[in-house]
């Protein structure tokens, strides 16, 4: 999404449910940064956790973009 790379990283929890995680990266080489967000929600499927993670990552990037265009 623009200059950001958003990747879902769901992980399997004990009991067979899934936790949502998202990685948001930007930049290249030594100028790169990455953020990983983990969420407390539990999901019944890998895909549901991935969908939630991607949506949260997109929301985070959009909010960051809105903040950067607001006047001081």
N, C-alpha and C positions, 0 to 999 in steps of 0.2 A: 504494500500500500504506500505509494509514493516512495519516499526514501527509507521506509521501514520494512523490515522483513518480519512477518508475524507467523509463528509456528505453534500449533497446539502440541502439547506433550502430555496426554492423559497417562495416569499411572494406575495400575491395578492395586486395589486395597485388599486387605484381608477380608474374606467373606465374598469376594467376587464383584464388588462394586468398583467404581472408578472415580478418581479425583481429577479435577480439571487443573491444568497448568498451561501457561502460555509463555513463550519466549518472544521478546520484541527486540530486534537488533537493528542497528543503523551504522553507517560508515563502513570503511574498508581498512584492512590492515591494522596498523598501530593506532589509527584514529577511530577504530570501531568501539561501540559500546553495546551492551546487552543488558536486558532486564528480564528476570523471570518472575512471574506472579503465580502464586499458588492460591487456590480457592478452597473454602471449607465445604462447599456443596458436594454431595455424593450423587453419582449417576449410575443407572442400571446398565448402560452400555458405553463402550469406548467412544462410539460416534457421538453420543449425546454429550459426553464430557468434552470431546474435541470441539463440537459446535459451540458450546458455552464458552470455552476458552478463546476461540477465535473471535466471537462476538465481543467478549470483554477486552481483548487486545485492540480490536478496531475502535471500540468506544474510548479506550485510553489514548490512542493516537489522535482521534478526532478531537478530544478534549484538549490535548496538548496543542493541537493546531489552532483551536479557538482561543486559547490563552495567549498564543504568540501574536495574534492579530488585534487583541484588545488594546485600546489606548491606555496609557499609564495615568 
